[in-house]
Every structure is written in C-alpha cells, then in structure tokens.
C-alpha cells in the first residue's frame, strides 16, 4: 500500500487511536477505551493506514493482530504521547534559591548606578546561584528583537512611544530638571526660558534605534533650540564633564539627585514645561507566562519601589493585531 498522506497530518488524536488499537488489538475495545464510537475509530484507522502505507492491524483467528510495521510503531507512539503529555503538564515550580538561571536586563545607563547595585544584592539574597547580566543600550541595539529572541528578559525604558507589540507595565514618572556644578553662573537662581536656551548644554547620545527622548520631542514641538556644545554616550560621564565646565545637563530628577549626592553639583528647576519622563518595564509575550521571568520582574519592581517610592503597576496588553501588551 502506497502512502497517500503526509506524516504532517498526524495529530495527537491519531496517535492516541493508534496506541489504543495496537495495545487492544480490537477496534471496538479501542473505541470503548477512548470513549469514542466504533465508526470514528475505524475512520481514524483508515487515515493511519493511508499515512503509514501499512495495514497496521490485520484480521486473525483471535480478532486482529498488529503487522510487523504496526508492532514497530508501538514504542515510538508511546514515547511521543509521553513527550506531548510532558509539554502540556505544569512545569516544575520555580525555586529561586535553587535556580541557576541567567537573567538578562537592559536599562538606560543613568539608572544603572542607581539601581544595579541593589538589584545584584537582592538577587544574591533570594537567588544566590543565579546570575544577572546587565546589557547596554546603543544606537544600533535592537532591544525589541533581543526580547523576542530571549537574549533579554526585560527592558526598562522611558521612550514617549514604546513598541505596541510588547508587554508593558508602568513603573514611575519623573520630572526633568537641570543639573550643573555649584559654581555655574546660573546656579542658585530661578532659570528663565532664555537662560535655558542660551546656556551651553551637554546632551546624551541617543541610545536606542528610532527613539527620541521627551526633551528633544518637546523642544521640536515648540520649535525651540538649545545650545548644545557636547554629547556623551554614557550618563556616568556626565558629572565629570559638568564639574569642569559651566554647562547644563537636562536629566530625570532621580539621576540628578544621585549625582548631587556624590559630587559638587546642584539642581535647578527647568523653566520649560517638559512632559514627565515615564519609566516602564517591557517584556515579550514569549516570557509572559514563565514563572521565573515573572519572579524576576517582581524583583525589579521591588527594587524600584525601595529606591523610588510607590510604584503603580497597571499593565498594558500588546495590540491584538501584532502580539499582545499586559501585566507583570
């Protein structure tokens, strides 16, 4: 008998029928075992014969007996069903104390100095055998693709327009303030719009493909231009540049306050009404239901709650047309 169907047409139902037929050696007994009608099992047997190109079961004096081909399939079918059952069964509960998983996170680097030490300390306490790897953003780094491939577990972002196909949970909002050295001519006074626009500015190099920050977007919207004289690729260089120059850096308050705590720098309120910087967690649908990834997201939220204060976790689901946005 020549096979007229492809093995691709085998499904779980057919495997279950084949296993029952080969072990019961009876269509009626297999039907009772599967709680199906005899005609339904007979139809499935015909499909299996077409797919395999073999009779599988033939009539004998005592009913039916497997062919040599049928008998050779019994063990592979048994193994296949066991593997399918393992796929559908609940995974072993995640135990952070025993886990050796590597957790991957990417954040804007101005959050690294504020958060990463606390993140590592927390992981050492609650998941001592695991590792946490911090990834740097860059203008050519496709973080969305990295989330999709599993290279990253989560991203902390603050772009005004995050990708709609990713899961998202807001973390906190922050003001834009002006950071400068204490000896700057504008230090200690209320800045005017002219003060701000005419002052020399240090700016960060864009760190993600196709993403503009709150400050640049608002200035463009208002058709204003500041006097940019230098840019840096890493926020941890900012204090060193400011300490040696009469220059202003516009930054989220959380970063500015951290810089003031470690150097002779001070903060001035921005004279321009920039929208708040909104920070959020991003992750891909592929890891949404993973217990270990969910646990890791919870640890990051707890660290931010400790460092920043109250965190509102109202998740947003992805748009159905592309994927699905949601909850941590």
C-alpha positions in Angstrom: 0.0 0.0 0.0 1.4 3.3 -1.0 1.2 6.2 1.4 -1.3 8.8 0.2 -1.0 11.3 3.1 2.0 13.0 4.7 3.2 12.4 8.3 2.5 16.1 8.8 -1.2 15.1 9.0 -0.6 13.1 12.2 -2.1 14.7 15.3 -2.4 13.8 19.0 -5.8 12.3 18.4 -4.5 9.9 15.7 -1.5 8.9 18.0 -3.9 8.1 20.8 -6.1 6.0 18.5 -3.0 4.2 17.1 -1.7 3.4 20.6 -5.1 2.1 21.7 -5.5 -0.1 18.6 -2.0 -1.6 18.9 -2.5 -2.4 22.6 -6.1 -3.6 22.4 -5.9 -5.3 19.0 -9.6 -4.5 18.6 -11.5 -1.6 17.1 -14.4 -1.9 19.5 -12.2 -2.2 22.6 -10.1 0.8 21.4 -13.3 2.8 20.9 -14.5 2.0 24.5 -11.1 2.8 25.9 -11.1 6.2 24.1 -14.8 6.8 24.8 -15.4 7.2 21.1 -17.7 5.5 18.7 -16.6 2.5 16.7 -17.1 4.2 13.3 -14.9 7.1 14.5 -12.1 4.8 15.4 -12.5 2.9 12.1 -12.2 6.2 10.2 -9.1 7.1 12.2 -7.6 3.7 11.4 -8.2 4.3 7.7 -6.4 7.6 7.9 -3.5 6.0 9.8 -3.2 3.3 7.1 -3.1 6.0 4.4 -0.4 7.9 6.3 1.8 4.9 7.1 1.3 2.9 3.9 0.6 -0.1 6.0 -2.4 -2.1 7.2 -1.1 -1.7 10.9 -3.8 -4.3 12.1 -5.0 -7.3 10.2 -7.6 -9.9 10.9 -6.6 -13.1 12.6 -8.3 -16.1 14.2 -8.5 -14.3 17.6 -9.7 -10.9 16.2 -6.9 -8.6 15.0 -3.2 -8.6 15.2 -0.6 -5.9 14.6 1.5 -6.1 11.4 5.3 -6.0 11.8 5.2 -2.3 10.9 2.4 -1.7 13.4 4.3 -3.5 16.1 7.4 -1.5 15.4 5.4 1.7 15.9 4.1 0.8 19.4 7.1 2.1 21.3 7.7 5.3 19.3 4.0 6.2 19.6 4.1 5.5 23.4 7.2 7.8 23.7 5.6 10.5 21.6 2.5 10.6 23.7 4.6 10.8 26.9 6.5 13.7 25.4 3.3 15.5 24.4 1.9 15.0 27.9 5.1 16.5 29.4 4.7 19.5 27.2 1.1 20.0 28.4 1.8 19.3 32.0 2.5 22.0 34.6 6.2 22.9 34.8 8.2 22.3 37.9 7.6 25.1 40.3 10.4 27.7 40.1 12.6 27.8 43.3 14.8 31.0 43.3 17.0 29.5 46.0 18.0 26.6 43.7 17.8 28.4 40.3 21.0 28.7 38.2 19.3 30.8 35.6 20.9 33.8 33.9 18.6 36.8 34.0 19.2 39.5 31.3 18.1 43.1 31.7 18.8 46.3 29.7 18.2 49.7 31.2 19.1 53.3 30.2 22.5 53.7 31.8 21.5 56.6 34.0 19.5 54.0 36.0 22.4 51.6 36.3 24.3 53.5 39.0 21.1 54.0 41.0 19.5 50.5 40.7 22.1 47.9 39.7 23.8 47.5 43.0 20.5 47.0 44.8 19.4 44.5 42.0 22.6 42.5 42.4 22.3 42.5 46.2 18.7 41.3 46.0 19.5 38.5 43.6 22.4 37.4 45.8 20.0 37.2 48.7 17.0 35.5 47.1 18.6 33.6 44.2 22.2 33.0 45.3 23.1 30.6 42.4 21.6 32.7 39.6 23.3 35.4 37.6 22.1 38.8 36.5 23.6 40.3 33.3 23.2 44.0 32.6 23.1 44.9 28.9 23.9 48.3 27.5 21.7 50.2 25.1 23.3 51.6 22.0 22.1 53.4 18.8 22.3 50.1 16.9 21.0 47.8 19.6 17.6 46.3 18.7 16.2 45.7 22.2 12.8 44.6 20.8 14.4 41.8 18.8 16.5 40.9 21.8 13.4 40.5 23.9 11.7 38.4 21.1 14.7 36.1 20.8 15.2 35.6 24.6 18.6 37.5 24.6 16.9 39.8 27.1 14.2 39.0 29.7 13.2 42.6 30.4 13.9 46.2 29.4 13.4 49.3 31.5 12.6 52.2 29.1 11.3 55.7 29.2 10.6 56.5 25.5 7.4 58.5 24.8 6.2 55.9 22.4 7.2 52.3 23.4 6.6 49.5 20.9 3.0 48.4 20.9 3.7 44.7 20.3 5.5 44.3 23.7 4.1 43.7 27.1 4.3 46.9 29.3 3.9 47.8 32.9 4.4 51.4 34.1 6.9 51.9 36.9 7.1 55.6 37.9 7.1 59.2 36.5 9.9 61.7 36.9 10.4 65.4 36.4 13.0 66.8 34.0 15.5 69.1 35.9 18.7 71.0 35.1 21.9 69.7 36.6 25.1 71.9 36.8 28.1 72.5 39.0 27.6 74.7 42.1 30.0 77.3 40.7 28.0 77.7 37.5 26.8 81.3 36.9 23.2 80.1 36.8 23.4 78.0 40.0 21.1 79.0 42.8 18.7 81.1 40.7 15.4 80.6 39.0 16.0 80.0 35.3 14.2 81.7 32.6 13.5 80.2 29.2 16.2 82.5 27.7 18.6 81.4 30.4 18.0 77.7 29.5 18.1 78.1 25.7 21.2 80.3 25.7 23.2 78.3 28.2 25.7 75.7 26.9 24.2 72.2 27.1 25.6 68.7 27.4 23.3 66.0 25.9 23.3 62.2 25.8 23.9 60.3 22.6 20.7 58.5 21.5 20.8 55.0 22.9 18.1 53.2 21.0 17.1 52.9 17.4 14.4 55.3 16.2 13.7 56.7 19.7 13.7 60.4 20.6 13.5 61.4 24.3 11.0 63.6 26.0 13.2 66.7 25.9 14.1 66.6 22.2 10.5 65.9 21.2 9.2 68.8 23.3 11.7 71.3 22.0 11.0 70.3 18.4 7.3 70.6 19.1 7.7 74.1 20.5 10.2 75.0 17.7 12.9 75.8 20.2 16.6 75.0 20.0 19.1 74.8 22.9 22.8 75.5 22.6 24.3 72.0 22.5 28.1 72.0 22.8 28.9 68.4 23.7 27.4 65.0 23.9 28.3 61.8 25.9 27.5 58.2 25.2 27.3 57.3 28.9 25.5 59.1 31.7 28.1 58.1 34.2 30.4 60.6 32.4 28.1 63.5 33.0 29.2 64.5 36.5 32.9 64.7 35.4 32.0 66.9 32.4 29.8 69.2 34.5 32.4 69.6 37.3 34.9 71.0 34.8 32.6 73.2 32.7 29.8 75.9 33.0 27.4 73.6 31.2 23.9 72.3 31.9 22.6 68.8 31.6 18.8 68.2 31.5 18.0 64.9 33.2 15.4 63.0 35.2 15.3 64.1 38.8 16.2 60.7 40.1 19.6 60.8 38.2 20.2 64.4 39.1 19.7 63.8 42.8 22.1 60.9 42.7 24.8 63.0 41.0 24.3 65.7 43.6 24.9 63.2 46.4 28.3 62.2 45.0 29.7 65.5 43.7 29.7 69.3 43.9 26.6 69.6 41.7 23.3 71.2 42.1 19.8 71.2 40.6 17.7 74.0 39.1 14.1 73.5 38.1 13.5 73.6 34.4 11.9 76.8 33.1 10.3 74.8 30.3 7.4 72.5 30.9 8.7 69.2 29.7 6.3 66.2 30.0 7.2 63.8 32.8 9.6 61.0 31.9 7.6 57.8 32.2 9.5 54.7 33.1 8.2 51.2 32.4 9.0 47.6 32.2 8.9 45.9 28.7 8.9 42.2 28.0 7.9 39.9 25.2 4.8 37.6 25.1 7.2 34.6 24.9 8.2 35.0 28.5 4.9 36.4 29.9 3.8 33.1 31.5 7.2 31.9 32.6 7.3 31.7 36.4 11.0 32.5 36.6 10.7 35.6 34.4 7.6 36.8 36.3 9.6 36.4 39.5 12.5 38.4 38.1 10.1 41.2 37.0 8.7 41.3 40.5 12.3 41.7 42.0 12.9 44.7 39.7 9.6 46.3 40.7 10.5 45.8 44.4 13.9 47.3 43.9 12.4 50.4 42.2 9.8 50.6 44.9 12.6 50.7 47.5 14.7 53.3 45.6 12.0 55.5 44.1 8.9 55.0 46.2 5.4 53.9 45.3 5.2 52.1 42.1 1.9 51.9 40.2 1.7 48.6 38.3 -1.1 49.0 35.8 -0.1 46.8 32.9 -0.9 47.3 29.3 -1.5 44.5 26.9 0.0 44.5 23.4 -2.3 45.4 20.5 -4.0 42.2 19.2 -3.0 42.8 15.6 0.7 42.5 16.4 1.0 40.4 19.5 -0.5 41.1 22.9 0.7 44.3 25.7 0.0 43.4 29.6 0.7 42.8 33.3 3.8 41.9 35.3 
